[in-house]
Amino acid sequence: MEKLIKYAFLILPSLNRVYYESSKELAIAELKILTRNLSNKVESIELKEIAGLTYVTFQSTEIIECDIKHISNHSTIYALYEIKDDDLFKPIALNRRDIFDDDLISIQKYMGKTNEYFTKFLLNVTISSTEFSSEKQLRILDPMCGRGTTMLQSMMYGYDSSGIELNKNLVSAFEGFIKSYMKSKRLKHKFQSLTKKKQLLLETAVSKEDYKNNNLVKLNITNGDTIDCRKIFPKNNFHCIAVDLPYGVQHGTTVNSSLKRGPLALLKQVVPEWIKILKPGGCIGISWNVNTCPRDIMIQTLEDTGLEVFDTEEYRKFVHRVDQAVLRDVIIAKKGRYFIHPLN
Ligand SMILES: C[S@@+](CC[C@H](N)C(=O)[O-])C[C@H]1O[C@@H](n2cnc3c(N)ncnc32)[C@H](O)[C@@H]1O
């Protein structure tokens, strides 16, 4: 039998207090999902308090370079160690996917921003649940993107990122930010404004050489209603769709202009449209306030559209408190390889 080696990672200490407490259970679920396709099985994942700090510990046969690459992208990992003789911590260098400076994601602060660590978590668990998790180049959509936290995180990974946002002011704020960021970082880039489509396109690269060699990172944001996504993007286009739904009462589309308290009316309209632009084998990850819609109803609503909802133990451990009014949960659902719409 192969000898199992013990590992531990330290959870980022810089998270805000409420999210830090939630992040401990989320960290376990995320690691289980991130490592589900690794060459070496990762097991006995648990939390341990060691010298007053919280670690996630796990066991595996020797983790190899490509496994470290996956684990390094965990949304709350701060440092990784191999545990020798039970209490000797040997540091293992992380190898994150990040290609830009981390202020790309952290610098913007505004009301309504989705916590950037949570956004990374949502994106990680959604991508890892797709059939494309080990592919180098993915196309990611946030169909209700606000000021672009998901887009910036997927850009950080080097993926092509798209976003749709109904509120013109939020789109303008995002555009202002990304334009000044490109300038201040002296990144070679090109913007293109498609006025009729209310769309801004960006092409950039990590270095001048990459730009010259067409190793581009692409981003686009559209000011519009997510229900019109099929008019903006071709069929079967995205590997992953990740979205943090509006909180409170602002749910609706411009087609059905009456705003509803919960997200269900909105999802019933828009998920069938999102499915059209999602590749077979791709996943949709949705976070929402459970106080506005219980999880079992959310599962039923997505299953009614023909999606396959992941509902094993690790996928049921995502619920966490954001503030007094918001208890957030996440649901991940896949478009099967041979997806057939239930009404067809
Ligand atoms: C929770 S916020 C997303 C925040 C975003 N993740 C961020 O960090 O900036 C949800 C967003 O959905 C947008 N929204 C609501 N209805 C929409 C629709 N029908 N189409 C597109 N966007 C919509 C809201 O304007 C809001 O910005």
The ligand as a Gaussian input file, in Angstrom:
#p B3LYP/6-31G(d) Opt

LIG

0 1
 C      -25.259000      40.911000      -6.637000
 S      -25.061000      42.017000      -7.968000
 C      -23.571000      41.456000      -8.739000
 C      -22.374000      42.095000      -8.144000
 C      -21.103000      41.751000      -8.861000
 N      -20.753000      40.350000      -8.707000
 C      -19.962000      42.639000      -8.375000
 O      -19.144000      42.195000      -7.561000
 O      -19.930000      43.822000      -8.764000
 C      -26.276000      41.532000      -9.138000
 C      -26.353000      42.412000     -10.345000
 O      -27.369000      41.954000     -11.224000
 C      -27.800000      43.071000     -11.993000
 N      -29.054000      42.722000     -12.672000
 C      -30.297000      42.611000     -12.162000
 N      -31.180000      42.234000     -13.098000
 C      -30.472000      42.090000     -14.256000
 C      -30.808000      41.708000     -15.586000
 N      -32.077000      41.384000     -15.900000
 N      -29.841000      41.652000     -16.516000
 C      -28.545000      41.969000     -16.216000
 N      -28.168000      42.338000     -14.962000
 C      -29.111000      42.400000     -13.992000
 C      -27.935000      44.140000     -10.922000
 O      -27.945000      45.430000     -11.504000
 C      -26.714000      43.861000     -10.061000
 O      -25.639000      44.670000     -10.460000

